[in-house]
């Protein structure tokens, strides 16, 4: 079938922008000058594949095997680098991405934690991964600590590595605070305790900036609870007099112990053992 000159002119920029295997949605395609009829025509000709209603993928070259379902990495990079949604990888997922996966319990359905604005269709995408989306309330929308993560930190599959696009992700300093915000219902104390064991090289200046920008008293208290337990070298460089930990006790862990310094109920293993107290002691 002969392809018109006009269609060729529209097709080449599209193919130049969208790497094989990556996805785009209808609003993005329309912004490139494609009307619904043209989109349907591109699918019929095999230039695009329909993933779900309103979402399309550029096919991989012949002979290249790929999973039928787009990976979360491809989906996230497509959102960030093609469609320019304001979203970043955060929390436990950013810690995993930065190389702390061996400190996390990876049992059960894989989860990916995204922070910011995402399209409604993302939750309908056929993926093996559960997508957890959070607003950026913890830092009041401030992007402090969000960076372009080095692709050398983790291999995410051949098609991602070929294009070498960096992923917008929280630094470990921001990610651990985002993860603490998920306690106790989404994250677990045991997992994050293991993570803290490995956080030996955090940057105190960035930690101070993040802790003072953080809007959650719970998160600030929890961070200091874990930091005091593990006593990494960076701990002595934190000026706690500049970190607002609020006042009055906070209930968090059911049946937990009251931490004597930070006045929050946490599992007994996080309380200095000689002065661990039960709720009735408070």
C-alpha positions in Angstrom: 0.0 0.0 0.0 1.4 3.4 -1.0 2.1 5.8 1.8 1.2 9.4 1.0 3.9 12.1 1.2 1.9 14.0 3.9 1.7 10.8 6.0 5.4 10.2 5.6 6.1 13.8 6.8 4.1 13.2 9.9 5.3 9.7 10.5 9.1 10.4 10.6 9.0 13.0 13.4 6.8 10.6 15.4 9.2 7.6 14.9 12.2 9.9 15.8 10.6 10.9 19.1 9.2 7.5 20.2 11.8 4.7 20.7 10.6 1.2 19.9 8.7 -0.3 22.8 7.8 3.1 24.4 4.2 4.3 24.8 2.3 7.5 24.2 -1.3 8.5 24.8 -4.0 10.1 22.6 -3.5 13.7 23.9 0.2 13.4 23.0 -0.5 12.0 19.6 -3.0 14.8 18.9 -0.4 17.3 20.0 1.8 15.9 17.2 -0.9 16.7 14.7 -2.6 13.3 14.4 -6.4 13.2 14.3 -8.3 10.1 15.5 -8.6 8.8 11.9 -4.8 9.0 11.4 -4.2 7.3 14.8 -6.5 4.4 13.7 -4.7 4.3 10.3 -1.3 4.1 12.0 -2.5 1.2 14.1 -3.9 -0.6 11.1 -0.6 -0.2 9.3 1.4 -1.6 12.2 3.2 1.7 12.9 1.6 1.8 16.4 0.1 -0.9 18.6 -2.9 -0.3 20.8 -2.1 -1.2 24.4 -5.4 -0.1 26.0 -8.0 2.5 25.0 -6.1 5.8 24.4 -2.6 4.3 24.9 -0.3 3.2 22.1 3.1 1.6 21.8 5.7 1.9 19.0 6.4 -1.7 18.0 9.8 -3.3 18.5 11.8 -4.3 15.5 11.1 -7.7 14.0 13.0 -10.5 15.8 13.3 -8.6 19.1 11.4 -10.4 21.8 9.5 -8.4 24.4 6.9 -9.0 27.1 3.3 -8.5 25.9 2.8 -6.0 28.8 4.9 -2.8 29.0 7.2 -2.8 32.0 6.7 -0.1 34.7 10.2 1.2 33.7 9.1 1.8 30.1 5.8 3.2 31.2 7.5 5.7 33.7 10.1 6.8 31.2 7.4 7.3 28.6 5.5 9.5 31.0 8.6 11.5 32.0 10.6 11.9 28.8 8.0 11.7 26.1 4.7 12.9 27.5 6.3 15.2 30.1 4.1 14.3 33.0 5.4 15.8 36.3 6.0 12.5 38.1 9.0 10.9 39.8 10.0 7.5 41.2 10.1 7.6 45.0 9.9 5.9 48.3 10.9 2.2 48.5 11.0 2.0 44.7 13.6 4.8 44.5 15.7 3.0 47.2 15.4 -0.2 45.2 16.5 1.7 42.0 19.5 3.2 43.8 20.8 -0.3 44.8 19.2 -1.0 48.2 17.0 -3.9 46.9 18.9 -6.4 49.0 17.7 -4.6 52.1 14.0 -4.8 51.1 11.7 -7.7 51.3 10.5 -8.3 47.7 7.9 -10.9 48.4 4.3 -10.6 47.1 3.2 -8.6 44.1 5.9 -6.1 43.0 5.0 -2.4 43.7 6.2 0.8 42.2 5.8 4.1 44.1 5.2 7.2 41.9 4.9 10.7 43.2 3.2 13.5 41.3 0.7 13.8 38.4 -0.1 10.7 36.4 -2.9 10.1 33.8 -5.9 8.1 34.8 -5.1 5.4 32.3 -1.9 4.4 34.1 -3.9 2.3 36.7 -5.6 0.4 33.8 -2.3 -0.6 32.2 -1.8 -4.3 32.0 1.3 -4.7 34.2 2.5 -7.3 36.7 3.4 -4.4 39.0 1.0 -2.6 41.4 1.3 1.1 40.9 1.0 3.2 44.0 0.6 7.0 43.3 1.1 9.7 45.9 0.8 13.4 45.8 3.8 15.5 46.7 2.3 16.7 50.0 5.2 15.5 52.1 7.4 18.4 50.9 4.6 20.7 49.8 5.3 20.2 46.1 9.0 21.2 46.5 11.1 19.0 44.2 14.0 19.1 46.6 16.0 15.8 46.3 14.4 14.7 43.0 17.2 14.1 40.5 18.0 12.4 37.2 19.1 9.0 38.4 22.2 7.5 36.9 21.3 4.6 34.6 24.4 2.8 35.8 22.8 2.3 39.2 20.5 -0.4 37.9 19.8 -2.4 34.8 16.1 -2.1 33.9 15.9 -4.1 30.6 17.5 -3.9 27.2 15.3 -1.4 25.6 15.7 1.1 28.5 19.4 0.7 28.6 19.9 1.1 24.9 18.3 4.6 25.0 20.1 5.6 28.2 17.4 8.0 29.4 17.8 8.9 33.0 14.9 8.3 35.4 13.6 11.2 37.5 13.8 9.7 41.0 14.2 10.6 44.6 17.7 10.6 46.0 18.2 8.1 48.8 17.9 11.0 51.3 14.4 11.9 50.0 13.3 8.4 49.3 13.8 7.2 52.8 11.6 10.0 54.1 8.9 9.1 51.5 9.2 5.5 52.6 8.8 6.4 56.3 5.6 8.2 55.4 4.1 4.9 54.3 4.5 3.4 57.8 2.8 1.4 59.2 0.1 0.5 56.5 2.1 0.2 53.3 5.7 -0.1 54.3 7.0 -2.3 57.2 9.2 -1.4 60.1 11.3 -4.5 59.6 12.0 -3.7 55.9 12.9 -0.1 56.6 15.1 -1.1 59.6 17.1 -3.2 57.1 17.3 -0.3 54.7 18.7 1.9 57.4 21.5 -0.6 57.9 22.7 0.1 54.4 22.3 3.9 54.4 25.9 4.5 55.4 26.7 7.3 52.9 23.8 9.7 53.1 24.7 13.4 52.8 24.0 15.3 56.0 23.5 18.7 54.2 20.8 17.2 52.0 19.3 15.4 54.9 19.1 18.7 56.9 17.5 20.5 54.0 14.9 17.7 53.5 14.1 17.3 57.2 13.5 21.0 57.6 11.3 21.0 54.4 9.4 17.9 55.4 5.9 18.7 56.5 5.3 15.6 58.6 6.2 15.5 62.3 5.7 11.7 62.2 8.3 11.3 59.4 10.8 13.6 61.1 10.5 11.7 64.4 10.7 8.3 62.7 13.8 9.2 60.8 15.6 10.3 64.0 14.4 7.1 65.7 16.1 4.9 63.0 19.1 7.2 62.7 19.8 7.0 66.5 19.5 3.2 66.4 22.0 2.7 63.6 24.4 5.6 64.4 26.0 5.9 60.9 28.7 8.5 60.7 26.5 11.1 59.1 24.2 11.1 62.2 26.6 13.3 64.2 26.4 16.0 61.6 22.7 16.5 61.9 21.7 19.5 64.0 18.6 18.2 65.7 18.0 21.6 67.3 16.9 22.8 63.8 14.5 19.9 63.2 11.0 20.4 64.5 9.8 17.2 66.1 6.6 18.7 67.6 5.3 18.0 71.1 3.3 15.3 72.8 3.3 11.6 72.2 2.2 10.1 68.8 0.6 6.7 68.4 1.8 4.7 65.4 2.7 1.1 66.0 -0.2 -0.9 67.7 1.2 -2.4 70.9 4.5 -0.6 70.5 6.7 1.1 73.0 7.0 4.8 73.5 10.4 6.1 72.4 11.7 8.2 75.3 13.3 10.9 73.1 11.0 11.3 70.2 7.7 10.4 71.9 6.3 8.1 69.3 5.1 4.5 69.7 7.3 2.2 67.6 8.2 -1.6 67.8 10.2 -2.4 70.8 13.3 -3.1 68.8 13.6 0.6 67.9 13.5 1.8 71.5 16.7 1.9 73.6 16.4 -1.4 75.5 17.3 -0.2 79.0 14.6 2.4 79.0 11.9 0.8 76.8 8.5 1.6 78.2 5.0 0.2 77.6 2.1 2.5 76.8 0.9 2.2 80.4 4.2 3.8 81.5 3.6 7.0 79.6 
